[in-house]
Amino acid sequence: MANSAQARKRARQSLKRRARNFSLRSTLRTAIKRARKAVAAGDKTAAELVFRQSMSVIDSIAGKKIIHKNKAARHKSRLSARIKALSA
């Protein structure tokens, strides 16, 4: 356990930060799942709408450095490729 006041405060802060990061990461996963479900449904216009919303969430979370920017780009790229494949 933390012995100094500073260490106790850092422990409190890290717990709050962990809870916030966990919540944001959950939001990210939900947004990605929604986009994948929309693609699986086969409706391209609905999938594009959900994809735009998901892109916003992904960019937001990458901006907060919850995930790396390259990981965010990879998610967006793969979702975009699946949507493009719908028309073919």
Phi and psi restraints in degrees (range 20) as a CNS / XPLOR table:
assign (resid 1 and name C) (resid 2 and name N)
       (resid 2 and name CA) (resid 2 and name C) 1.0 -67.4 20.0 2
assign (resid 2 and name N) (resid 2 and name CA)
       (resid 2 and name C) (resid 3 and name N) 1.0 136.4 20.0 2
assign (resid 2 and name C) (resid 3 and name N)
       (resid 3 and name CA) (resid 3 and name C) 1.0 -98.9 20.0 2
assign (resid 3 and name N) (resid 3 and name CA)
       (resid 3 and name C) (resid 4 and name N) 1.0 -34.9 20.0 2
assign (resid 3 and name C) (resid 4 and name N)
       (resid 4 and name CA) (resid 4 and name C) 1.0 -97.6 20.0 2
assign (resid 4 and name N) (resid 4 and name CA)
       (resid 4 and name C) (resid 5 and name N) 1.0 163.0 20.0 2
assign (resid 4 and name C) (resid 5 and name N)
       (resid 5 and name CA) (resid 5 and name C) 1.0 -61.4 20.0 2
assign (resid 5 and name N) (resid 5 and name CA)
       (resid 5 and name C) (resid 6 and name N) 1.0 -40.0 20.0 2
assign (resid 5 and name C) (resid 6 and name N)
       (resid 6 and name CA) (resid 6 and name C) 1.0 -62.8 20.0 2
assign (resid 6 and name N) (resid 6 and name CA)
       (resid 6 and name C) (resid 7 and name N) 1.0 -43.3 20.0 2
assign (resid 6 and name C) (resid 7 and name N)
       (resid 7 and name CA) (resid 7 and name C) 1.0 -66.3 20.0 2
assign (resid 7 and name N) (resid 7 and name CA)
       (resid 7 and name C) (resid 8 and name N) 1.0 -38.1 20.0 2
assign (resid 7 and name C) (resid 8 and name N)
       (resid 8 and name CA) (resid 8 and name C) 1.0 -63.5 20.0 2
assign (resid 8 and name N) (resid 8 and name CA)
       (resid 8 and name C) (resid 9 and name N) 1.0 -42.3 20.0 2
assign (resid 8 and name C) (resid 9 and name N)
       (resid 9 and name CA) (resid 9 and name C) 1.0 -64.1 20.0 2
assign (resid 9 and name N) (resid 9 and name CA)
       (resid 9 and name C) (resid 10 and name N) 1.0 -43.6 20.0 2
assign (resid 9 and name C) (resid 10 and name N)
       (resid 10 and name CA) (resid 10 and name C) 1.0 -61.6 20.0 2
assign (resid 10 and name N) (resid 10 and name CA)
       (resid 10 and name C) (resid 11 and name N) 1.0 -37.1 20.0 2
assign (resid 10 and name C) (resid 11 and name N)
       (resid 11 and name CA) (resid 11 and name C) 1.0 -65.2 20.0 2
assign (resid 11 and name N) (resid 11 and name CA)
       (resid 11 and name C) (resid 12 and name N) 1.0 -42.6 20.0 2
assign (resid 11 and name C) (resid 12 and name N)
       (resid 12 and name CA) (resid 12 and name C) 1.0 -62.1 20.0 2
assign (resid 12 and name N) (resid 12 and name CA)
       (resid 12 and name C) (resid 13 and name N) 1.0 -44.6 20.0 2
assign (resid 12 and name C) (resid 13 and name N)
       (resid 13 and name CA) (resid 13 and name C) 1.0 -63.6 20.0 2
assign (resid 13 and name N) (resid 13 and name CA)
       (resid 13 and name C) (resid 14 and name N) 1.0 -40.9 20.0 2
assign (resid 13 and name C) (resid 14 and name N)
       (resid 14 and name CA) (resid 14 and name C) 1.0 -67.9 20.0 2
assign (resid 14 and name N) (resid 14 and name CA)
       (resid 14 and name C) (resid 15 and name N) 1.0 -33.2 20.0 2
assign (resid 14 and name C) (resid 15 and name N)
       (resid 15 and name CA) (resid 15 and name C) 1.0 -65.6 20.0 2
assign (resid 15 and name N) (resid 15 and name CA)
       (resid 15 and name C) (resid 16 and name N) 1.0 -42.7 20.0 2
assign (resid 15 and name C) (resid 16 and name N)
       (resid 16 and name CA) (resid 16 and name C) 1.0 -64.1 20.0 2
assign (resid 16 and name N) (resid 16 and name CA)
       (resid 16 and name C) (resid 17 and name N) 1.0 -43.9 20.0 2
assign (resid 16 and name C) (resid 17 and name N)
       (resid 17 and name CA) (resid 17 and name C) 1.0 -64.1 20.0 2
assign (resid 17 and name N) (resid 17 and name CA)
       (resid 17 and name C) (resid 18 and name N) 1.0 -40.4 20.0 2
assign (resid 17 and name C) (resid 18 and name N)
       (resid 18 and name CA) (resid 18 and name C) 1.0 -63.1 20.0 2
assign (resid 18 and name N) (resid 18 and name CA)
       (resid 18 and name C) (resid 19 and name N) 1.0 -42.6 20.0 2
assign (resid 18 and name C) (resid 19 and name N)
       (resid 19 and name CA) (resid 19 and name C) 1.0 -63.9 20.0 2
assign (resid 19 and name N) (resid 19 and name CA)
       (resid 19 and name C) (resid 20 and name N) 1.0 -41.6 20.0 2
assign (resid 19 and name C) (resid 20 and name N)
       (resid 20 and name CA) (resid 20 and name C) 1.0 -65.9 20.0 2
assign (resid 20 and name N) (resid 20 and name CA)
       (resid 20 and name C) (resid 21 and name N) 1.0 -44.7 20.0 2
assign (resid 20 and name C) (resid 21 and name N)
       (resid 21 and name CA) (resid 21 and name C) 1.0 -63.5 20.0 2
assign (resid 21 and name N) (resid 21 and name CA)
       (resid 21 and name C) (resid 22 and name N) 1.0 -39.6 20.0 2
assign (resid 21 and name C) (resid 22 and name N)
       (resid 22 and name CA) (resid 22 and name C) 1.0 -61.5 20.0 2
assign (resid 22 and name N) (resid 22 and name CA)
       (resid 22 and name C) (resid 23 and name N) 1.0 -43.4 20.0 2
assign (resid 22 and name C) (resid 23 and name N)
       (resid 23 and name CA) (resid 23 and name C) 1.0 -63.9 20.0 2
assign (resid 23 and name N) (resid 23 and name CA)
       (resid 23 and name C) (resid 24 and name N) 1.0 -44.8 20.0 2
assign (resid 23 and name C) (resid 24 and name N)
       (resid 24 and name CA) (resid 24 and name C) 1.0 -66.1 20.0 2
assign (resid 24 and name N) (resid 24 and name CA)
       (resid 24 and name C) (resid 25 and name N) 1.0 -39.4 20.0 2
assign (resid 24 and name C) (resid 25 and name N)
       (resid 25 and name CA) (resid 25 and name C) 1.0 -64.7 20.0 2
assign (resid 25 and name N) (resid 25 and name CA)
       (resid 25 and name C) (resid 26 and name N) 1.0 -36.2 20.0 2
assign (resid 25 and name C) (resid 26 and name N)
       (resid 26 and name CA) (resid 26 and name C) 1.0 -64.7 20.0 2
assign (resid 26 and name N) (resid 26 and name CA)
       (resid 26 and name C) (resid 27 and name N) 1.0 -41.7 20.0 2
assign (resid 26 and name C) (resid 27 and name N)
       (resid 27 and name CA) (resid 27 and name C) 1.0 -60.9 20.0 2
assign (resid 27 and name N) (resid 27 and name CA)
       (resid 27 and name C) (resid 28 and name N) 1.0 -41.4 20.0 2
assign (resid 27 and name C) (resid 28 and name N)
       (resid 28 and name CA) (resid 28 and name C) 1.0 -60.6 20.0 2
assign (resid 28 and name N) (resid 28 and name CA)
       (resid 28 and name C) (resid 29 and name N) 1.0 -49.4 20.0 2
assign (resid 28 and name C) (resid 29 and name N)
       (resid 29 and name CA) (resid 29 and name C) 1.0 -61.8 20.0 2
assign (resid 29 and name N) (resid 29 and name CA)
       (resid 29 and name C) (resid 30 and name N) 1.0 -39.0 20.0 2
assign (resid 29 and name C) (resid 30 and name N)
       (resid 30 and name CA) (resid 30 and name C) 1.0 -63.9 20.0 2
assign (resid 30 and name N) (resid 30 and name CA)
       (resid 30 and name C) (resid 31 and name N) 1.0 -43.1 20.0 2
assign (resid 30 and name C) (resid 31 and name N)
       (resid 31 and name CA) (resid 31 and name C) 1.0 -62.5 20.0 2
assign (resid 31 and name N) (resid 31 and name CA)
       (resid 31 and name C) (resid 32 and name N) 1.0 -40.8 20.0 2
assign (resid 31 and name C) (resid 32 and name N)
       (resid 32 and name CA) (resid 32 and name C) 1.0 -67.4 20.0 2
assign (resid 32 and name N) (resid 32 and name CA)
       (resid 32 and name C) (resid 33 and name N) 1.0 -41.9 20.0 2
assign (resid 32 and name C) (resid 33 and name N)
       (resid 33 and name CA) (resid 33 and name C) 1.0 -63.3 20.0 2
assign (resid 33 and name N) (resid 33 and name CA)
       (resid 33 and name C) (resid 34 and name N) 1.0 -40.4 20.0 2
assign (resid 33 and name C) (resid 34 and name N)
       (resid 34 and name CA) (resid 34 and name C) 1.0 -61.7 20.0 2
assign (resid 34 and name N) (resid 34 and name CA)
       (resid 34 and name C) (resid 35 and name N) 1.0 -41.7 20.0 2
assign (resid 34 and name C) (resid 35 and name N)
       (resid 35 and name CA) (resid 35 and name C) 1.0 -65.8 20.0 2
assign (resid 35 and name N) (resid 35 and name CA)
       (resid 35 and name C) (resid 36 and name N) 1.0 -42.1 20.0 2
assign (resid 35 and name C) (resid 36 and name N)
       (resid 36 and name CA) (resid 36 and name C) 1.0 -64.4 20.0 2
assign (resid 36 and name N) (resid 36 and name CA)
       (resid 36 and name C) (resid 37 and name N) 1.0 -39.3 20.0 2
assign (resid 36 and name C) (resid 37 and name N)
       (resid 37 and name CA) (resid 37 and name C) 1.0 -64.5 20.0 2
assign (resid 37 and name N) (resid 37 and name CA)
       (resid 37 and name C) (resid 38 and name N) 1.0 -39.8 20.0 2
assign (resid 37 and name C) (resid 38 and name N)
       (resid 38 and name CA) (resid 38 and name C) 1.0 -64.0 20.0 2
assign (resid 38 and name N) (resid 38 and name CA)
       (resid 38 and name C) (resid 39 and name N) 1.0 -38.7 20.0 2
assign (resid 38 and name C) (resid 39 and name N)
       (resid 39 and name CA) (resid 39 and name C) 1.0 -67.4 20.0 2
assign (resid 39 and name N) (resid 39 and name CA)
       (resid 39 and name C) (resid 40 and name N) 1.0 -41.9 20.0 2
assign (resid 39 and name C) (resid 40 and name N)
       (resid 40 and name CA) (resid 40 and name C) 1.0 -64.4 20.0 2
assign (resid 40 and name N) (resid 40 and name CA)
       (resid 40 and name C) (resid 41 and name N) 1.0 -29.6 20.0 2
assign (resid 40 and name C) (resid 41 and name N)
       (resid 41 and name CA) (resid 41 and name C) 1.0 -68.8 20.0 2
assign (resid 41 and name N) (resid 41 and name CA)
       (resid 41 and name C) (resid 42 and name N) 1.0 -25.8 20.0 2
assign (resid 41 and name C) (resid 42 and name N)
       (resid 42 and name CA) (resid 42 and name C) 1.0 93.5 20.0 2
assign (resid 42 and name N) (resid 42 and name CA)
       (resid 42 and name C) (resid 43 and name N) 1.0 -2.8 20.0 2
assign (resid 42 and name C) (resid 43 and name N)
       (resid 43 and name CA) (resid 43 and name C) 1.0 -89.1 20.0 2
assign (resid 43 and name N) (resid 43 and name CA)
       (resid 43 and name C) (resid 44 and name N) 1.0 109.4 20.0 2
assign (resid 43 and name C) (resid 44 and name N)
       (resid 44 and name CA) (resid 44 and name C) 1.0 -67.0 20.0 2
assign (resid 44 and name N) (resid 44 and name CA)
       (resid 44 and name C) (resid 45 and name N) 1.0 -41.4 20.0 2
assign (resid 44 and name C) (resid 45 and name N)
       (resid 45 and name CA) (resid 45 and name C) 1.0 -65.6 20.0 2
assign (resid 45 and name N) (resid 45 and name CA)
       (resid 45 and name C) (resid 46 and name N) 1.0 -41.6 20.0 2
assign (resid 45 and name C) (resid 46 and name N)
       (resid 46 and name CA) (resid 46 and name C) 1.0 -66.3 20.0 2
assign (resid 46 and name N) (resid 46 and name CA)
       (resid 46 and name C) (resid 47 and name N) 1.0 -39.3 20.0 2
assign (resid 46 and name C) (resid 47 and name N)
       (resid 47 and name CA) (resid 47 and name C) 1.0 -63.4 20.0 2
assign (resid 47 and name N) (resid 47 and name CA)
       (resid 47 and name C) (resid 48 and name N) 1.0 -40.2 20.0 2
assign (resid 47 and name C) (resid 48 and name N)
       (resid 48 and name CA) (resid 48 and name C) 1.0 -66.2 20.0 2
assign (resid 48 and name N) (resid 48 and name CA)
       (resid 48 and name C) (resid 49 and name N) 1.0 -39.0 20.0 2
assign (resid 48 and name C) (resid 49 and name N)
       (resid 49 and name CA) (resid 49 and name C) 1.0 -63.0 20.0 2
assign (resid 49 and name N) (resid 49 and name CA)
       (resid 49 and name C) (resid 50 and name N) 1.0 -48.2 20.0 2
assign (resid 49 and name C) (resid 50 and name N)
       (resid 50 and name CA) (resid 50 and name C) 1.0 -65.0 20.0 2
assign (resid 50 and name N) (resid 50 and name CA)
       (resid 50 and name C) (resid 51 and name N) 1.0 -36.6 20.0 2
assign (resid 50 and name C) (resid 51 and name N)
       (resid 51 and name CA) (resid 51 and name C) 1.0 -62.6 20.0 2
assign (resid 51 and name N) (resid 51 and name CA)
       (resid 51 and name C) (resid 52 and name N) 1.0 -41.6 20.0 2
assign (resid 51 and name C) (resid 52 and name N)
       (resid 52 and name CA) (resid 52 and name C) 1.0 -62.1 20.0 2
assign (resid 52 and name N) (resid 52 and name CA)
       (resid 52 and name C) (resid 53 and name N) 1.0 -41.5 20.0 2
assign (resid 52 and name C) (resid 53 and name N)
       (resid 53 and name CA) (resid 53 and name C) 1.0 -65.0 20.0 2
assign (resid 53 and name N) (resid 53 and name CA)
       (resid 53 and name C) (resid 54 and name N) 1.0 -40.9 20.0 2
assign (resid 53 and name C) (resid 54 and name N)
       (resid 54 and name CA) (resid 54 and name C) 1.0 -65.5 20.0 2
assign (resid 54 and name N) (resid 54 and name CA)
       (resid 54 and name C) (resid 55 and name N) 1.0 -39.1 20.0 2
assign (resid 54 and name C) (resid 55 and name N)
       (resid 55 and name CA) (resid 55 and name C) 1.0 -59.7 20.0 2
assign (resid 55 and name N) (resid 55 and name CA)
       (resid 55 and name C) (resid 56 and name N) 1.0 -40.7 20.0 2
assign (resid 55 and name C) (resid 56 and name N)
       (resid 56 and name CA) (resid 56 and name C) 1.0 -61.6 20.0 2
assign (resid 56 and name N) (resid 56 and name CA)
       (resid 56 and name C) (resid 57 and name N) 1.0 -44.3 20.0 2
assign (resid 56 and name C) (resid 57 and name N)
       (resid 57 and name CA) (resid 57 and name C) 1.0 -65.1 20.0 2
assign (resid 57 and name N) (resid 57 and name CA)
       (resid 57 and name C) (resid 58 and name N) 1.0 -44.9 20.0 2
assign (resid 57 and name C) (resid 58 and name N)
       (resid 58 and name CA) (resid 58 and name C) 1.0 -61.4 20.0 2
assign (resid 58 and name N) (resid 58 and name CA)
       (resid 58 and name C) (resid 59 and name N) 1.0 -45.5 20.0 2
assign (resid 58 and name C) (resid 59 and name N)
       (resid 59 and name CA) (resid 59 and name C) 1.0 -64.0 20.0 2
assign (resid 59 and name N) (resid 59 and name CA)
       (resid 59 and name C) (resid 60 and name N) 1.0 -40.1 20.0 2
assign (resid 59 and name C) (resid 60 and name N)
       (resid 60 and name CA) (resid 60 and name C) 1.0 -61.4 20.0 2
assign (resid 60 and name N) (resid 60 and name CA)
       (resid 60 and name C) (resid 61 and name N) 1.0 -45.3 20.0 2
assign (resid 60 and name C) (resid 61 and name N)
       (resid 61 and name CA) (resid 61 and name C) 1.0 -71.9 20.0 2
assign (resid 61 and name N) (resid 61 and name CA)
       (resid 61 and name C) (resid 62 and name N) 1.0 -34.0 20.0 2
assign (resid 61 and name C) (resid 62 and name N)
       (resid 62 and name CA) (resid 62 and name C) 1.0 -68.0 20.0 2
assign (resid 62 and name N) (resid 62 and name CA)
       (resid 62 and name C) (resid 63 and name N) 1.0 -36.5 20.0 2
assign (resid 62 and name C) (resid 63 and name N)
       (resid 63 and name CA) (resid 63 and name C) 1.0 -63.5 20.0 2
assign (resid 63 and name N) (resid 63 and name CA)
       (resid 63 and name C) (resid 64 and name N) 1.0 -30.0 20.0 2
assign (resid 63 and name C) (resid 64 and name N)
       (resid 64 and name CA) (resid 64 and name C) 1.0 -87.5 20.0 2
assign (resid 64 and name N) (resid 64 and name CA)
       (resid 64 and name C) (resid 65 and name N) 1.0 2.2 20.0 2
assign (resid 64 and name C) (resid 65 and name N)
       (resid 65 and name CA) (resid 65 and name C) 1.0 62.9 20.0 2
assign (resid 65 and name N) (resid 65 and name CA)
       (resid 65 and name C) (resid 66 and name N) 1.0 31.8 20.0 2
assign (resid 65 and name C) (resid 66 and name N)
       (resid 66 and name CA) (resid 66 and name C) 1.0 -76.9 20.0 2
assign (resid 66 and name N) (resid 66 and name CA)
       (resid 66 and name C) (resid 67 and name N) 1.0 -38.8 20.0 2
assign (resid 66 and name C) (resid 67 and name N)
       (resid 67 and name CA) (resid 67 and name C) 1.0 -125.1 20.0 2
assign (resid 67 and name N) (resid 67 and name CA)
       (resid 67 and name C) (resid 68 and name N) 1.0 160.0 20.0 2
assign (resid 67 and name C) (resid 68 and name N)
       (resid 68 and name CA) (resid 68 and name C) 1.0 -72.0 20.0 2
assign (resid 68 and name N) (resid 68 and name CA)
       (resid 68 and name C) (resid 69 and name N) 1.0 148.5 20.0 2
assign (resid 68 and name C) (resid 69 and name N)
       (resid 69 and name CA) (resid 69 and name C) 1.0 -61.3 20.0 2
assign (resid 69 and name N) (resid 69 and name CA)
       (resid 69 and name C) (resid 70 and name N) 1.0 -31.9 20.0 2
assign (resid 69 and name C) (resid 70 and name N)
       (resid 70 and name CA) (resid 70 and name C) 1.0 -70.2 20.0 2
assign (resid 70 and name N) (resid 70 and name CA)
       (resid 70 and name C) (resid 71 and name N) 1.0 -34.9 20.0 2
assign (resid 70 and name C) (resid 71 and name N)
       (resid 71 and name CA) (resid 71 and name C) 1.0 -66.1 20.0 2
assign (resid 71 and name N) (resid 71 and name CA)
       (resid 71 and name C) (resid 72 and name N) 1.0 -40.0 20.0 2
assign (resid 71 and name C) (resid 72 and name N)
       (resid 72 and name CA) (resid 72 and name C) 1.0 -62.3 20.0 2
assign (resid 72 and name N) (resid 72 and name CA)
       (resid 72 and name C) (resid 73 and name N) 1.0 -44.2 20.0 2
assign (resid 72 and name C) (resid 73 and name N)
       (resid 73 and name CA) (resid 73 and name C) 1.0 -63.2 20.0 2
assign (resid 73 and name N) (resid 73 and name CA)
       (resid 73 and name C) (resid 74 and name N) 1.0 -37.9 20.0 2
assign (resid 73 and name C) (resid 74 and name N)
       (resid 74 and name CA) (resid 74 and name C) 1.0 -65.1 20.0 2
assign (resid 74 and name N) (resid 74 and name CA)
       (resid 74 and name C) (resid 75 and name N) 1.0 -43.5 20.0 2
assign (resid 74 and name C) (resid 75 and name N)
       (resid 75 and name CA) (resid 75 and name C) 1.0 -61.7 20.0 2
assign (resid 75 and name N) (resid 75 and name CA)
       (resid 75 and name C) (resid 76 and name N) 1.0 -46.4 20.0 2
assign (resid 75 and name C) (resid 76 and name N)
       (resid 76 and name CA) (resid 76 and name C) 1.0 -64.0 20.0 2
assign (resid 76 and name N) (resid 76 and name CA)
       (resid 76 and name C) (resid 77 and name N) 1.0 -40.4 20.0 2
assign (resid 76 and name C) (resid 77 and name N)
       (resid 77 and name CA) (resid 77 and name C) 1.0 -63.8 20.0 2
assign (resid 77 and name N) (resid 77 and name CA)
       (resid 77 and name C) (resid 78 and name N) 1.0 -44.6 20.0 2
assign (resid 77 and name C) (resid 78 and name N)
       (resid 78 and name CA) (resid 78 and name C) 1.0 -68.2 20.0 2
assign (resid 78 and name N) (resid 78 and name CA)
       (resid 78 and name C) (resid 79 and name N) 1.0 -39.1 20.0 2
assign (resid 78 and name C) (resid 79 and name N)
       (resid 79 and name CA) (resid 79 and name C) 1.0 -65.6 20.0 2
assign (resid 79 and name N) (resid 79 and name CA)
       (resid 79 and name C) (resid 80 and name N) 1.0 -41.4 20.0 2
assign (resid 79 and name C) (resid 80 and name N)
       (resid 80 and name CA) (resid 80 and name C) 1.0 -61.9 20.0 2
assign (resid 80 and name N) (resid 80 and name CA)
       (resid 80 and name C) (resid 81 and name N) 1.0 -41.9 20.0 2
assign (resid 80 and name C) (resid 81 and name N)
       (resid 81 and name CA) (resid 81 and name C) 1.0 -63.4 20.0 2
assign (resid 81 and name N) (resid 81 and name CA)
       (resid 81 and name C) (resid 82 and name N) 1.0 -39.4 20.0 2
assign (resid 81 and name C) (resid 82 and name N)
       (resid 82 and name CA) (resid 82 and name C) 1.0 -65.9 20.0 2
assign (resid 82 and name N) (resid 82 and name CA)
       (resid 82 and name C) (resid 83 and name N) 1.0 -37.9 20.0 2
assign (resid 82 and name C) (resid 83 and name N)
       (resid 83 and name CA) (resid 83 and name C) 1.0 -69.1 20.0 2
assign (resid 83 and name N) (resid 83 and name CA)
       (resid 83 and name C) (resid 84 and name N) 1.0 -40.7 20.0 2
assign (resid 83 and name C) (resid 84 and name N)
       (resid 84 and name CA) (resid 84 and name C) 1.0 -63.3 20.0 2
assign (resid 84 and name N) (resid 84 and name CA)
       (resid 84 and name C) (resid 85 and name N) 1.0 -33.5 20.0 2
assign (resid 84 and name C) (resid 85 and name N)
       (resid 85 and name CA) (resid 85 and name C) 1.0 -70.0 20.0 2
assign (resid 85 and name N) (resid 85 and name CA)
       (resid 85 and name C) (resid 86 and name N) 1.0 -19.8 20.0 2
assign (resid 85 and name C) (resid 86 and name N)
       (resid 86 and name CA) (resid 86 and name C) 1.0 -62.2 20.0 2
assign (resid 86 and name N) (resid 86 and name CA)
       (resid 86 and name C) (resid 87 and name N) 1.0 -39.1 20.0 2
assign (resid 86 and name C) (resid 87 and name N)
       (resid 87 and name CA) (resid 87 and name C) 1.0 -74.5 20.0 2
assign (resid 87 and name N) (resid 87 and name CA)
       (resid 87 and name C) (resid 88 and name N) 1.0 -24.4 20.0 2
